[in-house]
Structures are given as structure tokens and as C-alpha cells.
Amino acid sequence: MKKPNTITGRLLRRLTALALAAALTLSLAGCQDLLALLGEGGYPASSTVQTQTPAEGSSFSVNFIDVGQALSVLVTCDGQSMLYDGGNVADGSLVVSYLESAGVTRLEYVICSHAHEDHVGGLAAVLAKFPAGHVYAPVTQNDTQCFQDFVKYTQQQGLNVEIPAVGTSWQLGSATVQVLGPVAQYDDTNDTSLVLRIDYGQTSFLLTGDMEQKAESDLVNSGANLDVDVLQVGHHGSETSTGYVFLNSVLPEVGVISVGEGNSYGHPSENTLSRLRDAGVDVWRTDLAGTVTITSDGTNYTVSSEKYAAPEQQNPTLTDGSGQQSSSTQTIQAYIGNANSKKFHLPSCSNLPDPANQVLFSSYEEAVQAGYTPCGNCLG
């Protein structure tokens, strides 16, 4: 698939963002008040980075390795390699074999997104095989044996597990990698996931680990540059990740879900698939397509996979159950603004203002242009 590299394509993505917020259903759990998302917090000034223009002969690929109900992503650029997660302990040999087949002899960067086994488990085997330059994680210790093995093999290379600060960036060949999150402290291990943005020329990618909607909202509020072409869909397509507010900021064209066939968690969630559909995101799933590889020349990117799976298989919400394509655009006749709070709501919202304070808008765009912000309960 080729990336549309035109101003029109970008405008269409922005228009999709407006329609996306309007498609939010009242069944969405855990909505956050958007006033909090629009607070005074800002992204560190040090976060601004200069991306490089790929030189002639440069090469770049992102490989979402099929490790079942787990995650492992190999990024290669100009002969340098970075591994983001290594799947479960049982996946270690598979990941090592994949790296060998890809011609990897050294990993400039090894990243453990967070301390759960399905992300850190296979990294011990990787570090036992390949020399590394830097090893990053959101924590330096954890009670689980798999994380302790990860630390042990890091130290056997004379390295320490480092915790990168938000805003930290580095070059991987001609690609620029930047740490965007987590931007706060969390008790939920999933929300501690290291979030990476990768820019290669005019193409961009976002790796999110298992980040949940609380951390997603905080990341949006931080002012981080989240608008990318390709999104690693968080937490294997779980219902608790990839919320509308986050998608509205990321506006990806492609979403890759690393997920196991017939897994007991019900991943990916139908609600998450519906949100991706509403956002116009092309979904690729490792349970159906196998390893998904995205290559880029710095202007356009191409998505390929080990196995063919039709779009309506990878995202069944594209059809209405009759075999026909369904429309992802919901018809909403009006939005109701609150003249006092300057919020606007769906007509079905439980927090509608008194009739005397109601202002009617015919479209989402009209409400935003009038200076109103979406209600966190019905448009969160």
C-alpha cells in the first residue's frame, strides 16, 4: 500500500479526525474530561528534533514479528537495527531466528516497552545472542524471573538497563527515534510502556506497547507530536486502549495489531476495531497475516505480510453482517453546546445543559470553530 503524500491526503485525515469524534458511542468506558486534556501542561522544549533526509541508497523497514499473543518489532535502517520487545520467554528462539534471517549481527538499541512477560520475555535470549549498544526499559528491576533474566544478560554485556527520559532521541541510520512517553507515573504496568516515535524522511511510525487510555490521554495532553502514518495498536487491540481522543491526535493510515490466533482475551476487541474503522485506519493483524513488514523510501511506504488476509477479515466491522460494506459515518443531526461551560454534547448525553443555556450546532466543525470543546462523557 502506498502512502498518499499530498496536502489533500493530509486534509482528509484532519477531516476524518472531526468525523471520528462524532462517531463516539455512549458505551465507551473510561471517558476523560477533555478540559483536562486541554490543560496547561506542555511537552518538553527538548523534544524538538531534526529529522534527516535519507541519503541515496538508504533503506528502512519496520517488521512486526508474528509472536502470537505478544509483541516484537524489529526496526532496521541503513544497516543498523533496533528491537522493541521480544515476545514471551517461549518466543525467544523464534525472535533470534528471525533476526538472524534478517541479517542482524548487532542491535544498536534493545527496548523493553514494559515489564510484562509477553514483551520482555524473549529479550534475554536475544541479548544472549546479539551484542547491543543500549538497553532501555521503563524500570530497572522487577520481581519476575523473565525481567531478572533480561537484566542479567544485559549486564553480561557490560551494560546497564537505562530508563530514557521523555524527549530523548537518537539516530538509527537515517531514521530518528524519539521517546514520547510515558509522561507520568503509573501503577498500571501497561501504562508505563515506553512510547517511541520513529521518523524516516516524510514517513512516521508510533510504537505504544500496551499503553492504556489513561496514559494515552496524558500523552495527548503533553503536546507530543503524535500525528503519524503507522500505529502499533496498543495492548494487542484491547478495548482499554486506542481511544477516540488518542486516535484523533494520531490519525494513522495503518494500524498493526500483534495478536495471537484464538487468544483467550478476545483481542482485538470489536469496539477497538470499530474505532479504527471510524478513523479510516487500514488494519493489519499478525494472527491472520503473519509477520507484517513496512518498508519506506522516505516518501512512500509499502505494507506486506507473510499471508494474505482480506481487509474485511482483518477488521470484520467493515461489513454490516450481510457481506456488504458498512458506512463508518454516523448521521448526527445536531450538537448541543453549553453557553456557560463552552462544552458541546451529543443530543443523547446525560449532561445536557438547561434549555436556557443550550446552543445548537449543525456540525462538529461549527462547534469547534465557535470555541466550544467536546464533552468528555459523550465525545471523550
NORKACOR-V786017 format. One record per pair of residues at least 4 apart in sequence whose C-alpha atoms are under 6 Angstrom apart, sorted by the first residue. I is the first residue (numbers start at 0). GAP is how many residues later the second one is. D is the distance in whole Angstrom. If there is no record, write none. Layout:
i = {I	I}
gap = {GAP	GAP}
d = {D	D}
This chain:
i = {0	0	1	1	1	2	2	3	15	16	19	19	20	22	23	25	30	30	30	31	31	32	33	36	40	41	41	42	42	42	45	46	50	51	52	53	53	57	58	58	59	59	59	59	60	60	60	60	61	61	61	61	62	62	62	62	63	63	63	64	64	64	65	65	65	67	67	68	68	69	69	70	70	70	71	71	71	71	72	72	73	73	74	74	75	75	76	77	80	80	81	81	81	81	82	83	84	84	84	84	85	85	85	85	86	86	86	86	86	87	87	87	87	88	88	90	91	91	95	98	99	105	105	106	107	107	108	108	108	109	110	110	110	111	111	112	112	112	113	116	120	122	123	123	123	125	126	134	135	135	135	136	137	139	153	154	154	165	165	165	166	167	167	168	168	169	169	170	170	174	174	175	175	176	176	177	177	178	178	179	179	180	180	181	181	189	189	190	190	190	192	192	194	194	195	195	196	196	197	197	198	198	199	200	201	201	202	203	203	204	204	204	204	205	206	207	208	209	209	210	211	211	212	215	225	226	226	227	227	228	228	229	229	229	230	230	231	231	232	232	232	232	233	235	235	235	236	236	236	237	237	237	238	238	243	246	252	253	253	254	255	255	255	256	257	258	258	259	260	273	275	276	277	284	285	285	288	288	288	288	288	289	289	290	290	291	291	292	292	292	293	293	294	294	295	295	311	311	317	317	318	318	318	318	319	333	333	334	334	334	334	335	335	335	335	336	336	336	336	337	337	337	337	337	338	341	342	342	342	342	343	343	344	348	360	366	367	373	374	375}
gap = {301	302	298	299	300	297	298	5	4	231	258	259	358	307	355	352	345	346	349	344	348	343	342	184	181	180	181	179	180	181	121	120	125	122	148	4	120	20	18	19	16	17	235	236	14	15	233	234	12	13	231	232	10	11	229	230	9	227	228	7	8	226	220	224	225	191	192	190	191	17	48	16	48	187	12	13	14	15	10	11	8	9	6	7	4	5	96	95	26	27	25	26	27	28	27	27	26	27	34	35	33	34	36	37	4	31	32	34	35	29	30	33	34	32	33	31	30	33	30	5	4	24	25	25	24	25	24	25	26	25	24	25	26	8	25	80	81	96	79	4	25	27	25	26	29	4	26	26	25	26	27	26	25	21	5	4	5	13	14	15	12	10	11	8	9	6	7	4	5	24	25	22	23	20	21	18	19	16	17	15	16	13	14	10	12	20	21	20	21	24	16	18	12	13	10	11	8	9	6	7	4	5	98	97	96	97	95	24	25	23	24	25	26	25	25	26	25	24	25	23	28	29	28	30	24	23	24	22	24	23	24	22	24	25	21	24	23	24	4	22	23	24	7	21	22	23	30	31	32	29	30	31	30	33	4	4	28	27	28	28	27	28	29	28	28	27	28	27	26	43	5	4	50	4	4	5	16	17	18	19	20	16	17	14	15	12	13	10	11	12	8	9	6	7	4	5	4	6	7	8	4	5	6	7	6	27	28	10	11	25	26	8	9	23	24	6	7	21	22	4	5	15	19	20	18	30	29	30	31	32	30	31	30	29	6	5	4	5	4	4}
d = {5	5	6	5	5	5	6	6	6	5	6	6	6	6	6	6	6	6	5	5	6	4	5	5	6	5	5	5	5	6	6	4	6	6	5	6	5	6	6	5	6	4	6	6	6	5	5	4	6	5	6	5	6	5	6	4	5	6	5	6	6	5	5	5	5	5	4	5	4	5	5	5	6	6	6	5	5	5	6	5	6	5	6	5	6	4	5	5	5	6	6	6	5	6	5	5	6	5	5	6	6	6	4	5	6	5	5	6	5	5	4	4	5	4	4	6	4	5	6	5	5	5	5	5	5	5	6	5	6	5	6	5	6	6	5	5	5	6	5	5	5	6	6	4	6	6	6	5	6	5	6	5	5	6	6	5	6	5	5	6	5	6	5	5	4	6	5	6	5	6	5	6	5	6	5	6	5	6	5	5	6	6	5	6	6	5	5	5	6	6	6	6	6	5	6	5	6	5	6	5	6	4	5	4	5	5	6	5	5	6	6	5	6	5	5	6	6	5	4	6	6	4	5	6	5	4	6	6	6	5	5	5	5	6	6	5	6	5	6	6	6	5	6	6	5	5	6	4	6	6	6	5	5	6	6	6	5	5	5	5	6	5	6	5	5	6	6	5	5	6	5	6	5	6	4	6	6	6	5	6	6	5	6	6	6	6	4	6	5	6	6	5	5	5	6	4	5	6	6	6	6	5	4	5	5	6	5	6	5	6	5	5	5	6	5	6	4	6	5	5	5	6	6	5	5	5	5	5	6	6	5	6	5	6	6	6	5	6	5	4}
